[in-house]
Amino acid sequence: MGCILSFAHAFHGWDSPIKLMISLYIQLIEARGRASLIARKRFNSPKDATAMTTRRSTDNTKALDAFMAAKVEIDLMLDRLQDLSDDHFATHPDEIHWGHVGTLEHYAGLLRQITDSAFKEGEHAA
């Protein structure tokens, strides 16, 4: 939980939608921890001992934390890209030249690699 709070403190000066997203993430982690504690108490009680199997339960808390941190990082990058796109990639129509076209085509190619992988398209198609 400490790593989550330090992550949240890193965004202290950011605008309120970011703070809200991080706050919701912290609440999700806290709620998940409470639910896990309730489940452990329930399944460790003597009356349920016969119903339990010998299979170990896996604690994926660290994986979930890492997943959510990566998701927040992606969401922040997407927001920044959208803002840059809304600003026409910081160019003025009278100043656009073939270098700008090449840069945008490069960006599009990199994003295509991501979307092809995420949606199993292109070279990632089954």
Chimera marker file (.cmm) of the C-alpha trace (Angstrom):
<marker_set name="trace">
<marker id="1" x="0.000" y="0.000" z="0.000" r="1" g="1" b="0" radius="0.5"/>
<marker id="2" x="2.918" y="2.338" z="0.673" r="1" g="1" b="0" radius="0.5"/>
<marker id="3" x="4.009" y="2.207" z="-2.969" r="1" g="1" b="0" radius="0.5"/>
<marker id="4" x="0.498" y="3.213" z="-4.038" r="1" g="1" b="0" radius="0.5"/>
<marker id="5" x="0.478" y="6.204" z="-1.732" r="1" g="1" b="0" radius="0.5"/>
<marker id="6" x="3.910" y="7.346" z="-2.907" r="1" g="1" b="0" radius="0.5"/>
<marker id="7" x="2.660" y="6.942" z="-6.485" r="1" g="1" b="0" radius="0.5"/>
<marker id="8" x="-0.347" y="9.110" z="-5.649" r="1" g="1" b="0" radius="0.5"/>
<marker id="9" x="1.847" y="11.735" z="-3.978" r="1" g="1" b="0" radius="0.5"/>
<marker id="10" x="3.928" y="11.967" z="-7.163" r="1" g="1" b="0" radius="0.5"/>
<marker id="11" x="0.870" y="13.451" z="-8.900" r="1" g="1" b="0" radius="0.5"/>
<marker id="12" x="0.098" y="15.958" z="-6.142" r="1" g="1" b="0" radius="0.5"/>
<marker id="13" x="0.211" y="18.997" z="-8.430" r="1" g="1" b="0" radius="0.5"/>
<marker id="14" x="-1.806" y="17.523" z="-11.290" r="1" g="1" b="0" radius="0.5"/>
<marker id="15" x="-5.346" y="18.464" z="-12.261" r="1" g="1" b="0" radius="0.5"/>
<marker id="16" x="-8.366" y="16.961" z="-10.533" r="1" g="1" b="0" radius="0.5"/>
<marker id="17" x="-9.275" y="14.170" z="-13.044" r="1" g="1" b="0" radius="0.5"/>
<marker id="18" x="-5.875" y="12.576" z="-12.420" r="1" g="1" b="0" radius="0.5"/>
<marker id="19" x="-6.254" y="12.934" z="-8.666" r="1" g="1" b="0" radius="0.5"/>
<marker id="20" x="-9.733" y="11.398" z="-8.905" r="1" g="1" b="0" radius="0.5"/>
<marker id="21" x="-8.440" y="8.428" z="-10.919" r="1" g="1" b="0" radius="0.5"/>
<marker id="22" x="-5.632" y="7.776" z="-8.427" r="1" g="1" b="0" radius="0.5"/>
<marker id="23" x="-8.014" y="8.189" z="-5.499" r="1" g="1" b="0" radius="0.5"/>
<marker id="24" x="-10.394" y="5.634" z="-7.027" r="1" g="1" b="0" radius="0.5"/>
<marker id="25" x="-7.485" y="3.247" z="-7.578" r="1" g="1" b="0" radius="0.5"/>
<marker id="26" x="-6.443" y="3.546" z="-3.920" r="1" g="1" b="0" radius="0.5"/>
<marker id="27" x="-10.035" y="2.912" z="-2.837" r="1" g="1" b="0" radius="0.5"/>
<marker id="28" x="-10.153" y="-0.159" z="-5.101" r="1" g="1" b="0" radius="0.5"/>
<marker id="29" x="-6.978" y="-1.562" z="-3.545" r="1" g="1" b="0" radius="0.5"/>
<marker id="30" x="-8.243" y="-0.878" z="-0.020" r="1" g="1" b="0" radius="0.5"/>
<marker id="31" x="-11.614" y="-2.522" z="-0.776" r="1" g="1" b="0" radius="0.5"/>
<marker id="32" x="-9.866" y="-5.509" z="-2.348" r="1" g="1" b="0" radius="0.5"/>
<marker id="33" x="-7.725" y="-5.890" z="0.785" r="1" g="1" b="0" radius="0.5"/>
<marker id="34" x="-10.803" y="-5.852" z="3.037" r="1" g="1" b="0" radius="0.5"/>
<marker id="35" x="-12.561" y="-8.430" z="0.835" r="1" g="1" b="0" radius="0.5"/>
<marker id="36" x="-9.470" y="-10.636" z="0.884" r="1" g="1" b="0" radius="0.5"/>
<marker id="37" x="-9.304" y="-10.455" z="4.685" r="1" g="1" b="0" radius="0.5"/>
<marker id="38" x="-12.984" y="-11.429" z="5.000" r="1" g="1" b="0" radius="0.5"/>
<marker id="39" x="-12.497" y="-14.344" z="2.589" r="1" g="1" b="0" radius="0.5"/>
<marker id="40" x="-9.425" y="-15.602" z="4.487" r="1" g="1" b="0" radius="0.5"/>
<marker id="41" x="-11.295" y="-15.493" z="7.797" r="1" g="1" b="0" radius="0.5"/>
<marker id="42" x="-14.249" y="-17.343" z="6.279" r="1" g="1" b="0" radius="0.5"/>
<marker id="43" x="-12.224" y="-20.097" z="4.608" r="1" g="1" b="0" radius="0.5"/>
<marker id="44" x="-9.902" y="-20.604" z="7.569" r="1" g="1" b="0" radius="0.5"/>
<marker id="45" x="-12.738" y="-21.294" z="9.988" r="1" g="1" b="0" radius="0.5"/>
<marker id="46" x="-12.905" y="-24.886" z="11.361" r="1" g="1" b="0" radius="0.5"/>
<marker id="47" x="-16.379" y="-25.569" z="9.945" r="1" g="1" b="0" radius="0.5"/>
<marker id="48" x="-15.104" y="-25.024" z="6.392" r="1" g="1" b="0" radius="0.5"/>
<marker id="49" x="-11.922" y="-27.035" z="6.899" r="1" g="1" b="0" radius="0.5"/>
<marker id="50" x="-13.382" y="-30.143" z="5.265" r="1" g="1" b="0" radius="0.5"/>
<marker id="51" x="-14.524" y="-28.178" z="2.222" r="1" g="1" b="0" radius="0.5"/>
<marker id="52" x="-11.082" y="-26.755" z="1.568" r="1" g="1" b="0" radius="0.5"/>
<marker id="53" x="-8.673" y="-28.416" z="-0.804" r="1" g="1" b="0" radius="0.5"/>
<marker id="54" x="-4.919" y="-28.671" z="-0.432" r="1" g="1" b="0" radius="0.5"/>
<marker id="55" x="-4.374" y="-26.330" z="-3.388" r="1" g="1" b="0" radius="0.5"/>
<marker id="56" x="-2.483" y="-23.178" z="-2.453" r="1" g="1" b="0" radius="0.5"/>
<marker id="57" x="-4.187" y="-19.888" z="-3.024" r="1" g="1" b="0" radius="0.5"/>
<marker id="58" x="-2.129" y="-17.395" z="-4.942" r="1" g="1" b="0" radius="0.5"/>
<marker id="59" x="-1.814" y="-13.855" z="-3.735" r="1" g="1" b="0" radius="0.5"/>
<marker id="60" x="-1.750" y="-11.618" z="-6.789" r="1" g="1" b="0" radius="0.5"/>
<marker id="61" x="-1.698" y="-8.325" z="-4.898" r="1" g="1" b="0" radius="0.5"/>
<marker id="62" x="1.704" y="-7.309" z="-6.264" r="1" g="1" b="0" radius="0.5"/>
<marker id="63" x="0.674" y="-8.272" z="-9.797" r="1" g="1" b="0" radius="0.5"/>
<marker id="64" x="-2.563" y="-6.287" z="-9.456" r="1" g="1" b="0" radius="0.5"/>
<marker id="65" x="-0.652" y="-3.265" z="-8.146" r="1" g="1" b="0" radius="0.5"/>
<marker id="66" x="1.816" y="-3.454" z="-11.045" r="1" g="1" b="0" radius="0.5"/>
<marker id="67" x="-1.014" y="-3.922" z="-13.554" r="1" g="1" b="0" radius="0.5"/>
<marker id="68" x="-2.915" y="-0.900" z="-12.263" r="1" g="1" b="0" radius="0.5"/>
<marker id="69" x="0.252" y="1.230" z="-12.202" r="1" g="1" b="0" radius="0.5"/>
<marker id="70" x="0.915" y="0.307" z="-15.849" r="1" g="1" b="0" radius="0.5"/>
<marker id="71" x="-2.712" y="1.059" z="-16.746" r="1" g="1" b="0" radius="0.5"/>
<marker id="72" x="-2.538" y="4.483" z="-15.092" r="1" g="1" b="0" radius="0.5"/>
<marker id="73" x="0.722" y="5.161" z="-16.965" r="1" g="1" b="0" radius="0.5"/>
<marker id="74" x="-0.934" y="4.207" z="-20.282" r="1" g="1" b="0" radius="0.5"/>
<marker id="75" x="-3.998" y="6.341" z="-19.519" r="1" g="1" b="0" radius="0.5"/>
<marker id="76" x="-1.756" y="9.335" z="-18.784" r="1" g="1" b="0" radius="0.5"/>
<marker id="77" x="0.167" y="8.838" z="-22.037" r="1" g="1" b="0" radius="0.5"/>
<marker id="78" x="-3.082" y="8.545" z="-24.013" r="1" g="1" b="0" radius="0.5"/>
<marker id="79" x="-4.398" y="11.749" z="-22.435" r="1" g="1" b="0" radius="0.5"/>
<marker id="80" x="-1.182" y="13.579" z="-23.351" r="1" g="1" b="0" radius="0.5"/>
<marker id="81" x="-1.315" y="12.258" z="-26.918" r="1" g="1" b="0" radius="0.5"/>
<marker id="82" x="-4.951" y="13.311" z="-27.243" r="1" g="1" b="0" radius="0.5"/>
<marker id="83" x="-4.102" y="16.819" z="-26.018" r="1" g="1" b="0" radius="0.5"/>
<marker id="84" x="-1.232" y="17.019" z="-28.516" r="1" g="1" b="0" radius="0.5"/>
<marker id="85" x="-3.497" y="15.784" z="-31.320" r="1" g="1" b="0" radius="0.5"/>
<marker id="86" x="-6.173" y="18.325" z="-30.381" r="1" g="1" b="0" radius="0.5"/>
<marker id="87" x="-3.457" y="20.982" z="-30.755" r="1" g="1" b="0" radius="0.5"/>
<marker id="88" x="-2.567" y="19.590" z="-34.234" r="1" g="1" b="0" radius="0.5"/>
<marker id="89" x="0.708" y="18.238" z="-32.846" r="1" g="1" b="0" radius="0.5"/>
<marker id="90" x="1.854" y="21.769" z="-31.986" r="1" g="1" b="0" radius="0.5"/>
<marker id="91" x="1.966" y="22.885" z="-35.619" r="1" g="1" b="0" radius="0.5"/>
<marker id="92" x="0.306" y="25.697" z="-37.517" r="1" g="1" b="0" radius="0.5"/>
<marker id="93" x="-1.285" y="24.844" z="-40.898" r="1" g="1" b="0" radius="0.5"/>
<marker id="94" x="0.916" y="27.416" z="-42.664" r="1" g="1" b="0" radius="0.5"/>
<marker id="95" x="4.089" y="25.824" z="-41.237" r="1" g="1" b="0" radius="0.5"/>
<marker id="96" x="3.433" y="22.158" z="-42.083" r="1" g="1" b="0" radius="0.5"/>
<marker id="97" x="6.058" y="20.490" z="-44.284" r="1" g="1" b="0" radius="0.5"/>
<marker id="98" x="6.992" y="16.905" z="-45.246" r="1" g="1" b="0" radius="0.5"/>
<marker id="99" x="9.030" y="16.505" z="-42.058" r="1" g="1" b="0" radius="0.5"/>
<marker id="100" x="5.817" y="16.875" z="-40.045" r="1" g="1" b="0" radius="0.5"/>
<marker id="101" x="4.150" y="14.278" z="-42.278" r="1" g="1" b="0" radius="0.5"/>
<marker id="102" x="7.013" y="11.848" z="-41.680" r="1" g="1" b="0" radius="0.5"/>
<marker id="103" x="6.857" y="12.400" z="-37.933" r="1" g="1" b="0" radius="0.5"/>
<marker id="104" x="3.107" y="11.726" z="-37.822" r="1" g="1" b="0" radius="0.5"/>
<marker id="105" x="3.505" y="8.631" z="-40.016" r="1" g="1" b="0" radius="0.5"/>
<marker id="106" x="6.170" y="7.403" z="-37.590" r="1" g="1" b="0" radius="0.5"/>
<marker id="107" x="3.831" y="8.002" z="-34.633" r="1" g="1" b="0" radius="0.5"/>
<marker id="108" x="1.008" y="6.222" z="-36.487" r="1" g="1" b="0" radius="0.5"/>
<marker id="109" x="3.276" y="3.236" z="-37.166" r="1" g="1" b="0" radius="0.5"/>
<marker id="110" x="4.233" y="2.954" z="-33.501" r="1" g="1" b="0" radius="0.5"/>
<marker id="111" x="0.595" y="3.207" z="-32.426" r="1" g="1" b="0" radius="0.5"/>
<marker id="112" x="-0.374" y="0.638" z="-35.082" r="1" g="1" b="0" radius="0.5"/>
<marker id="113" x="2.094" y="-1.817" z="-33.520" r="1" g="1" b="0" radius="0.5"/>
<marker id="114" x="0.374" y="-1.318" z="-30.170" r="1" g="1" b="0" radius="0.5"/>
<marker id="115" x="-3.181" y="-1.614" z="-31.518" r="1" g="1" b="0" radius="0.5"/>
<marker id="116" x="-2.294" y="-4.636" z="-33.686" r="1" g="1" b="0" radius="0.5"/>
<marker id="117" x="-0.886" y="-6.355" z="-30.605" r="1" g="1" b="0" radius="0.5"/>
<marker id="118" x="-3.780" y="-5.330" z="-28.321" r="1" g="1" b="0" radius="0.5"/>
<marker id="119" x="-6.513" y="-6.298" z="-30.803" r="1" g="1" b="0" radius="0.5"/>
<marker id="120" x="-4.676" y="-9.268" z="-32.380" r="1" g="1" b="0" radius="0.5"/>
<marker id="121" x="-4.628" y="-7.657" z="-35.818" r="1" g="1" b="0" radius="0.5"/>
<marker id="122" x="-1.964" y="-7.278" z="-38.505" r="1" g="1" b="0" radius="0.5"/>
<marker id="123" x="1.055" y="-9.473" z="-37.818" r="1" g="1" b="0" radius="0.5"/>
<marker id="124" x="-0.508" y="-10.469" z="-34.470" r="1" g="1" b="0" radius="0.5"/>
<marker id="125" x="-3.666" y="-11.888" z="-36.069" r="1" g="1" b="0" radius="0.5"/>
<marker id="126" x="-4.402" y="-15.498" z="-35.237" r="1" g="1" b="0" radius="0.5"/>
<link id1="1" id2="2" r="1" g="1" b="0" radius="0.2"/>
<link id1="2" id2="3" r="1" g="1" b="0" radius="0.2"/>
<link id1="3" id2="4" r="1" g="1" b="0" radius="0.2"/>
<link id1="4" id2="5" r="1" g="1" b="0" radius="0.2"/>
<link id1="5" id2="6" r="1" g="1" b="0" radius="0.2"/>
<link id1="6" id2="7" r="1" g="1" b="0" radius="0.2"/>
<link id1="7" id2="8" r="1" g="1" b="0" radius="0.2"/>
<link id1="8" id2="9" r="1" g="1" b="0" radius="0.2"/>
<link id1="9" id2="10" r="1" g="1" b="0" radius="0.2"/>
<link id1="10" id2="11" r="1" g="1" b="0" radius="0.2"/>
<link id1="11" id2="12" r="1" g="1" b="0" radius="0.2"/>
<link id1="12" id2="13" r="1" g="1" b="0" radius="0.2"/>
<link id1="13" id2="14" r="1" g="1" b="0" radius="0.2"/>
<link id1="14" id2="15" r="1" g="1" b="0" radius="0.2"/>
<link id1="15" id2="16" r="1" g="1" b="0" radius="0.2"/>
<link id1="16" id2="17" r="1" g="1" b="0" radius="0.2"/>
<link id1="17" id2="18" r="1" g="1" b="0" radius="0.2"/>
<link id1="18" id2="19" r="1" g="1" b="0" radius="0.2"/>
<link id1="19" id2="20" r="1" g="1" b="0" radius="0.2"/>
<link id1="20" id2="21" r="1" g="1" b="0" radius="0.2"/>
<link id1="21" id2="22" r="1" g="1" b="0" radius="0.2"/>
<link id1="22" id2="23" r="1" g="1" b="0" radius="0.2"/>
<link id1="23" id2="24" r="1" g="1" b="0" radius="0.2"/>
<link id1="24" id2="25" r="1" g="1" b="0" radius="0.2"/>
<link id1="25" id2="26" r="1" g="1" b="0" radius="0.2"/>
<link id1="26" id2="27" r="1" g="1" b="0" radius="0.2"/>
<link id1="27" id2="28" r="1" g="1" b="0" radius="0.2"/>
<link id1="28" id2="29" r="1" g="1" b="0" radius="0.2"/>
<link id1="29" id2="30" r="1" g="1" b="0" radius="0.2"/>
<link id1="30" id2="31" r="1" g="1" b="0" radius="0.2"/>
<link id1="31" id2="32" r="1" g="1" b="0" radius="0.2"/>
<link id1="32" id2="33" r="1" g="1" b="0" radius="0.2"/>
<link id1="33" id2="34" r="1" g="1" b="0" radius="0.2"/>
<link id1="34" id2="35" r="1" g="1" b="0" radius="0.2"/>
<link id1="35" id2="36" r="1" g="1" b="0" radius="0.2"/>
<link id1="36" id2="37" r="1" g="1" b="0" radius="0.2"/>
<link id1="37" id2="38" r="1" g="1" b="0" radius="0.2"/>
<link id1="38" id2="39" r="1" g="1" b="0" radius="0.2"/>
<link id1="39" id2="40" r="1" g="1" b="0" radius="0.2"/>
<link id1="40" id2="41" r="1" g="1" b="0" radius="0.2"/>
<link id1="41" id2="42" r="1" g="1" b="0" radius="0.2"/>
<link id1="42" id2="43" r="1" g="1" b="0" radius="0.2"/>
<link id1="43" id2="44" r="1" g="1" b="0" radius="0.2"/>
<link id1="44" id2="45" r="1" g="1" b="0" radius="0.2"/>
<link id1="45" id2="46" r="1" g="1" b="0" radius="0.2"/>
<link id1="46" id2="47" r="1" g="1" b="0" radius="0.2"/>
<link id1="47" id2="48" r="1" g="1" b="0" radius="0.2"/>
<link id1="48" id2="49" r="1" g="1" b="0" radius="0.2"/>
<link id1="49" id2="50" r="1" g="1" b="0" radius="0.2"/>
<link id1="50" id2="51" r="1" g="1" b="0" radius="0.2"/>
<link id1="51" id2="52" r="1" g="1" b="0" radius="0.2"/>
<link id1="52" id2="53" r="1" g="1" b="0" radius="0.2"/>
<link id1="53" id2="54" r="1" g="1" b="0" radius="0.2"/>
<link id1="54" id2="55" r="1" g="1" b="0" radius="0.2"/>
<link id1="55" id2="56" r="1" g="1" b="0" radius="0.2"/>
<link id1="56" id2="57" r="1" g="1" b="0" radius="0.2"/>
<link id1="57" id2="58" r="1" g="1" b="0" radius="0.2"/>
<link id1="58" id2="59" r="1" g="1" b="0" radius="0.2"/>
<link id1="59" id2="60" r="1" g="1" b="0" radius="0.2"/>
<link id1="60" id2="61" r="1" g="1" b="0" radius="0.2"/>
<link id1="61" id2="62" r="1" g="1" b="0" radius="0.2"/>
<link id1="62" id2="63" r="1" g="1" b="0" radius="0.2"/>
<link id1="63" id2="64" r="1" g="1" b="0" radius="0.2"/>
<link id1="64" id2="65" r="1" g="1" b="0" radius="0.2"/>
<link id1="65" id2="66" r="1" g="1" b="0" radius="0.2"/>
<link id1="66" id2="67" r="1" g="1" b="0" radius="0.2"/>
<link id1="67" id2="68" r="1" g="1" b="0" radius="0.2"/>
<link id1="68" id2="69" r="1" g="1" b="0" radius="0.2"/>
<link id1="69" id2="70" r="1" g="1" b="0" radius="0.2"/>
<link id1="70" id2="71" r="1" g="1" b="0" radius="0.2"/>
<link id1="71" id2="72" r="1" g="1" b="0" radius="0.2"/>
<link id1="72" id2="73" r="1" g="1" b="0" radius="0.2"/>
<link id1="73" id2="74" r="1" g="1" b="0" radius="0.2"/>
<link id1="74" id2="75" r="1" g="1" b="0" radius="0.2"/>
<link id1="75" id2="76" r="1" g="1" b="0" radius="0.2"/>
<link id1="76" id2="77" r="1" g="1" b="0" radius="0.2"/>
<link id1="77" id2="78" r="1" g="1" b="0" radius="0.2"/>
<link id1="78" id2="79" r="1" g="1" b="0" radius="0.2"/>
<link id1="79" id2="80" r="1" g="1" b="0" radius="0.2"/>
<link id1="80" id2="81" r="1" g="1" b="0" radius="0.2"/>
<link id1="81" id2="82" r="1" g="1" b="0" radius="0.2"/>
<link id1="82" id2="83" r="1" g="1" b="0" radius="0.2"/>
<link id1="83" id2="84" r="1" g="1" b="0" radius="0.2"/>
<link id1="84" id2="85" r="1" g="1" b="0" radius="0.2"/>
<link id1="85" id2="86" r="1" g="1" b="0" radius="0.2"/>
<link id1="86" id2="87" r="1" g="1" b="0" radius="0.2"/>
<link id1="87" id2="88" r="1" g="1" b="0" radius="0.2"/>
<link id1="88" id2="89" r="1" g="1" b="0" radius="0.2"/>
<link id1="89" id2="90" r="1" g="1" b="0" radius="0.2"/>
<link id1="90" id2="91" r="1" g="1" b="0" radius="0.2"/>
<link id1="91" id2="92" r="1" g="1" b="0" radius="0.2"/>
<link id1="92" id2="93" r="1" g="1" b="0" radius="0.2"/>
<link id1="93" id2="94" r="1" g="1" b="0" radius="0.2"/>
<link id1="94" id2="95" r="1" g="1" b="0" radius="0.2"/>
<link id1="95" id2="96" r="1" g="1" b="0" radius="0.2"/>
<link id1="96" id2="97" r="1" g="1" b="0" radius="0.2"/>
<link id1="97" id2="98" r="1" g="1" b="0" radius="0.2"/>
<link id1="98" id2="99" r="1" g="1" b="0" radius="0.2"/>
<link id1="99" id2="100" r="1" g="1" b="0" radius="0.2"/>
<link id1="100" id2="101" r="1" g="1" b="0" radius="0.2"/>
<link id1="101" id2="102" r="1" g="1" b="0" radius="0.2"/>
<link id1="102" id2="103" r="1" g="1" b="0" radius="0.2"/>
<link id1="103" id2="104" r="1" g="1" b="0" radius="0.2"/>
<link id1="104" id2="105" r="1" g="1" b="0" radius="0.2"/>
<link id1="105" id2="106" r="1" g="1" b="0" radius="0.2"/>
<link id1="106" id2="107" r="1" g="1" b="0" radius="0.2"/>
<link id1="107" id2="108" r="1" g="1" b="0" radius="0.2"/>
<link id1="108" id2="109" r="1" g="1" b="0" radius="0.2"/>
<link id1="109" id2="110" r="1" g="1" b="0" radius="0.2"/>
<link id1="110" id2="111" r="1" g="1" b="0" radius="0.2"/>
<link id1="111" id2="112" r="1" g="1" b="0" radius="0.2"/>
<link id1="112" id2="113" r="1" g="1" b="0" radius="0.2"/>
<link id1="113" id2="114" r="1" g="1" b="0" radius="0.2"/>
<link id1="114" id2="115" r="1" g="1" b="0" radius="0.2"/>
<link id1="115" id2="116" r="1" g="1" b="0" radius="0.2"/>
<link id1="116" id2="117" r="1" g="1" b="0" radius="0.2"/>
<link id1="117" id2="118" r="1" g="1" b="0" radius="0.2"/>
<link id1="118" id2="119" r="1" g="1" b="0" radius="0.2"/>
<link id1="119" id2="120" r="1" g="1" b="0" radius="0.2"/>
<link id1="120" id2="121" r="1" g="1" b="0" radius="0.2"/>
<link id1="121" id2="122" r="1" g="1" b="0" radius="0.2"/>
<link id1="122" id2="123" r="1" g="1" b="0" radius="0.2"/>
<link id1="123" id2="124" r="1" g="1" b="0" radius="0.2"/>
<link id1="124" id2="125" r="1" g="1" b="0" radius="0.2"/>
<link id1="125" id2="126" r="1" g="1" b="0" radius="0.2"/>
</marker_set>
